[in-house]
Amino acid sequence: MNELTGKNALVTGGARGIGAAIVRRLAKAGARVVVNYANADAEASALVDEIAANGGRAIAVKADISTLAGIQALFNACDAEFGEAPNLDILINNAGIGSGGGDASLKSGSEELFDAMMATNVKGPHFVTQAALPRLRDSGRIINIGSMSGKVGQPFAAGYGMTKRALQSLTFSTALAVAKRQITCNLVAPGAVSTDFIAALRDKPGWDEATAKHTPMGRLGEPDDIAGAVMMLVSEDARWVTGQIIEASGGLSI
């Protein structure tokens, strides 16, 4: 199926994990994709080569979206690839960081880690979206990748949860700002997904089993589970769905 042929997409944090799964699905559907990343040079290069080998189109752009300079560099590259604005149909705000195994607890999490998470997880999507607005074509799509952590209390990761709650607020504000242009903005909130992002948690004995037990569908998610939810939202059938939080969590909140 090539329902996205002729569409241009930007995926931040798109080189691995959930982001890479989204990039693959968008490219398979015919979109031309800019794969943004900050550090994963080898993964980004391999992903672009994989997409090209499968007949798709993608380029990798290294840029740190936690800074305004990085965001400007990213959109300079997008403009060079896509042409004169408006030139963008799909924006996926996926880039995000967690604790990386460090202490992110309410009790003793550091200011440095808190500031880093706020910069990438909140400031980044805000200013990426701001830069994207004049570039987005009417009837476009904006999808923010949040987390179930934005809904539930997590004293062990309070700062991270705050960033994902803030992303929900950005989703609502953006949806209102772009509605008259028939652009939709929604948020996908994953549960626990089997990626390197939660490697430190999964290293704890019994963590996978305990998490699966508390998930109604009885397993951790896979990156393509989240990419599937994204593809629903970018489809024409979702043109009347906006300002919503779509929980892709295996029923975790039921």
C-alpha positions as CSV (number, residue, x, y, z in Angstrom):
1,M,0.0,0.0,0.0
2,N,1.3,3.4,-1.0
3,E,-1.3,5.7,0.7
4,L,1.4,8.2,1.6
5,T,3.0,8.6,-1.8
6,G,3.8,12.2,-2.4
7,K,3.9,13.0,1.4
8,N,6.9,14.3,3.3
9,A,7.5,13.3,6.9
10,L,9.9,14.2,9.7
11,V,10.5,11.9,12.6
12,T,12.6,13.2,15.4
13,G,14.6,10.5,17.3
14,G,14.0,8.3,14.3
15,A,17.2,6.2,14.2
16,R,16.2,3.4,16.6
17,G,13.5,1.8,18.7
18,I,10.0,3.2,18.3
19,G,11.2,6.0,16.0
20,A,12.9,3.6,13.6
21,A,9.7,1.4,13.5
22,I,7.7,4.5,12.6
23,V,10.2,5.6,9.9
24,R,10.0,2.1,8.3
25,R,6.2,2.1,8.2
26,L,6.0,5.7,6.8
27,A,8.6,4.9,4.1
28,K,6.9,1.6,3.2
29,A,3.6,3.5,2.7
30,G,5.4,5.8,0.2
31,A,6.4,8.8,2.3
32,R,9.7,10.5,1.9
33,V,11.2,10.7,5.4
34,V,13.8,12.8,7.2
35,V,15.2,10.7,10.0
36,N,16.4,13.0,12.7
37,Y,18.9,11.7,15.4
38,A,21.4,13.1,17.9
39,N,23.9,10.3,18.5
40,A,23.0,7.1,16.7
41,D,25.2,7.6,13.6
42,A,25.6,4.0,12.6
43,E,21.9,3.2,13.3
44,A,20.7,6.2,11.2
45,S,22.9,5.3,8.3
46,A,21.9,1.7,8.3
47,L,18.2,2.6,8.5
48,V,18.4,4.9,5.5
49,D,20.3,2.3,3.5
50,E,17.6,-0.3,4.5
51,I,14.8,1.9,3.3
52,A,16.6,2.7,0.0
53,A,17.2,-1.1,-0.6
54,N,13.4,-1.6,-0.1
55,G,12.6,1.1,-2.7
56,G,11.9,3.9,-0.2
57,R,13.3,7.4,0.2
58,A,14.9,8.7,3.4
59,I,17.8,10.9,4.6
60,A,19.4,11.1,8.0
61,V,19.9,14.5,9.7
62,K,22.0,14.7,12.8
63,A,20.7,17.5,15.0
64,D,20.1,18.0,18.7
65,I,16.5,19.1,19.1
66,S,17.0,20.1,22.7
67,T,18.6,23.4,21.4
68,L,17.2,26.0,19.1
69,A,20.4,25.9,17.0
70,G,19.9,22.2,16.5
71,I,16.2,22.7,15.5
72,Q,17.2,25.3,13.0
73,A,19.8,23.0,11.5
74,L,17.2,20.3,11.3
75,F,14.7,22.4,9.4
76,N,17.4,23.8,7.1
77,A,18.1,20.2,6.1
78,C,14.4,19.5,5.7
79,D,13.9,22.5,3.4
80,A,16.9,21.4,1.4
81,E,15.4,18.0,0.9
82,F,11.7,18.8,0.5
83,G,11.9,22.2,-1.3
84,E,10.1,25.5,-0.7
85,A,7.6,25.7,2.1
86,P,4.9,24.6,2.8
87,N,6.7,21.3,2.3
88,L,5.8,19.0,5.2
89,D,2.8,16.7,5.7
90,I,3.7,14.6,8.7
91,L,5.6,15.6,11.9
92,I,6.3,12.9,14.5
93,N,7.7,14.3,17.7
94,N,9.4,11.1,18.9
95,A,12.7,12.2,20.3
96,G,13.0,11.8,24.1
97,I,15.3,10.8,26.9
98,G,14.8,9.0,30.2
99,S,17.1,8.5,33.1
100,G,19.4,6.1,31.3
101,G,19.7,4.1,34.4
102,G,20.4,7.1,36.6
103,D,18.5,8.3,39.6
104,A,15.4,10.1,38.4
105,S,13.4,9.7,41.6
106,L,11.4,12.5,43.3
107,K,13.5,11.8,46.4
108,S,17.0,12.4,45.0
109,G,16.9,12.9,41.2
110,S,19.5,15.5,40.1
111,E,18.9,18.9,38.6
112,E,21.2,18.1,35.7
113,L,19.1,15.1,34.7
114,F,15.8,17.0,35.2
115,D,17.0,19.8,33.0
116,A,18.2,17.4,30.3
117,M,14.8,15.6,30.2
118,M,12.9,18.9,30.1
119,A,15.1,20.2,27.3
120,T,14.7,17.1,25.0
121,N,11.2,16.0,26.0
122,V,9.4,19.3,26.4
123,K,11.4,22.2,24.9
124,G,12.3,20.2,21.9
125,P,8.8,19.2,20.8
126,H,7.5,22.7,21.5
127,F,10.0,24.5,19.3
128,V,10.1,21.7,16.6
129,T,6.4,22.1,16.3
130,Q,6.7,25.9,16.2
131,A,9.2,25.6,13.4
132,A,7.1,23.1,11.6
133,L,3.8,25.1,11.6
134,P,4.6,27.4,8.6
135,R,6.0,24.4,6.7
136,L,3.0,22.1,7.2
137,R,0.6,21.7,4.4
138,D,-3.1,21.9,5.1
139,S,-4.6,18.6,6.2
140,G,-1.3,17.5,7.6
141,R,-0.6,15.4,10.7
142,I,1.3,16.0,14.0
143,I,1.8,13.1,16.3
144,N,3.6,13.3,19.6
145,I,5.0,10.2,21.2
146,G,4.3,10.4,24.9
147,S,4.1,7.7,27.5
148,M,1.7,6.1,30.0
149,S,4.2,7.7,32.5
150,G,2.3,11.0,31.8
151,K,-0.9,9.6,33.2
152,V,0.2,7.6,36.3
153,G,2.2,8.6,39.4
154,Q,5.8,7.3,39.4
155,P,7.8,8.6,42.3
156,F,10.8,6.6,40.9
157,A,10.6,8.7,37.7
158,A,8.8,11.8,38.7
159,G,10.7,14.2,36.4
160,Y,10.2,12.0,33.3
161,G,6.5,11.7,34.0
162,M,6.2,15.4,34.3
163,T,7.7,15.8,30.8
164,K,5.2,13.4,29.3
165,R,2.3,15.1,31.0
166,A,3.6,18.4,29.6
167,L,3.6,16.8,26.1
168,Q,-0.1,16.0,26.5
169,S,-0.8,19.7,27.2
170,L,1.2,20.7,24.1
171,T,-0.9,18.2,22.1
172,F,-4.1,19.9,23.1
173,S,-2.8,23.4,22.5
174,T,-1.4,22.4,19.1
175,A,-4.6,20.7,18.0
176,L,-6.5,24.0,18.6
177,A,-3.9,26.1,16.9
178,V,-4.0,24.1,13.6
179,A,-7.6,22.9,13.5
180,K,-8.9,25.5,11.0
181,R,-6.3,24.2,8.6
182,Q,-7.6,20.7,8.9
183,I,-4.3,19.6,10.5
184,T,-4.7,17.1,13.3
185,C,-2.5,16.7,16.4
186,N,-2.7,13.7,18.6
187,L,-0.5,11.9,21.1
188,V,0.3,8.2,21.3
189,A,1.1,7.0,24.8
190,P,3.0,3.7,24.8
191,G,3.1,1.3,27.8
192,A,6.3,-0.7,28.3
193,V,7.9,-1.4,25.0
194,S,10.8,-3.7,24.3
195,T,13.5,-1.2,23.3
196,D,16.9,-0.1,24.6
197,F,15.1,2.9,26.1
198,I,14.1,0.9,29.1
199,A,17.2,-1.4,29.2
200,A,18.1,-0.4,32.8
201,L,14.6,-1.5,34.0
202,R,14.7,-4.7,32.0
203,D,18.0,-5.6,33.5
204,K,16.3,-6.0,36.9
205,P,15.6,-9.7,37.6
206,G,11.9,-10.4,37.0
207,W,11.0,-7.0,35.6
208,D,9.8,-8.2,32.3
209,E,7.7,-10.9,33.8
210,A,6.1,-8.6,36.4
211,T,5.4,-6.0,33.8
212,A,3.8,-8.5,31.5
213,K,1.7,-9.8,34.4
214,H,0.3,-6.4,35.0
215,T,-0.5,-5.7,31.4
216,P,-3.9,-7.2,30.4
217,M,-2.6,-8.5,27.1
218,G,0.2,-10.3,28.9
219,R,3.3,-9.0,27.2
220,L,5.5,-6.0,26.6
221,G,4.9,-4.0,23.5
222,E,7.0,-4.1,20.4
223,P,8.1,-0.9,18.5
224,D,5.8,-1.9,15.6
225,D,2.8,-1.9,18.0
226,I,3.4,1.9,18.5
227,A,4.2,2.5,14.8
228,G,0.8,0.8,14.0
229,A,-1.0,3.3,16.1
230,V,0.9,6.2,14.4
231,M,-0.1,4.8,11.0
232,M,-3.8,4.9,12.0
233,L,-3.5,8.5,12.9
234,V,-1.7,9.6,9.7
235,S,-4.3,7.9,7.6
236,E,-7.1,9.8,5.8
237,D,-9.6,7.8,7.9
238,A,-8.3,9.7,11.0
239,R,-8.9,13.2,9.6
240,W,-11.6,13.9,12.2
241,V,-9.5,12.7,15.2
242,T,-7.6,15.5,16.9
243,G,-6.5,16.5,20.4
244,Q,-6.6,12.9,21.6
245,I,-4.4,10.7,23.7
246,I,-4.3,7.3,22.1
247,E,-3.0,4.7,24.7
248,A,-1.1,1.9,23.0
249,S,-0.4,0.0,26.1
250,G,-1.9,-3.5,25.8
251,G,-4.8,-2.4,28.0
252,L,-2.6,-1.1,30.9
253,S,-5.1,1.5,32.1
254,I,-8.2,-0.5,31.8
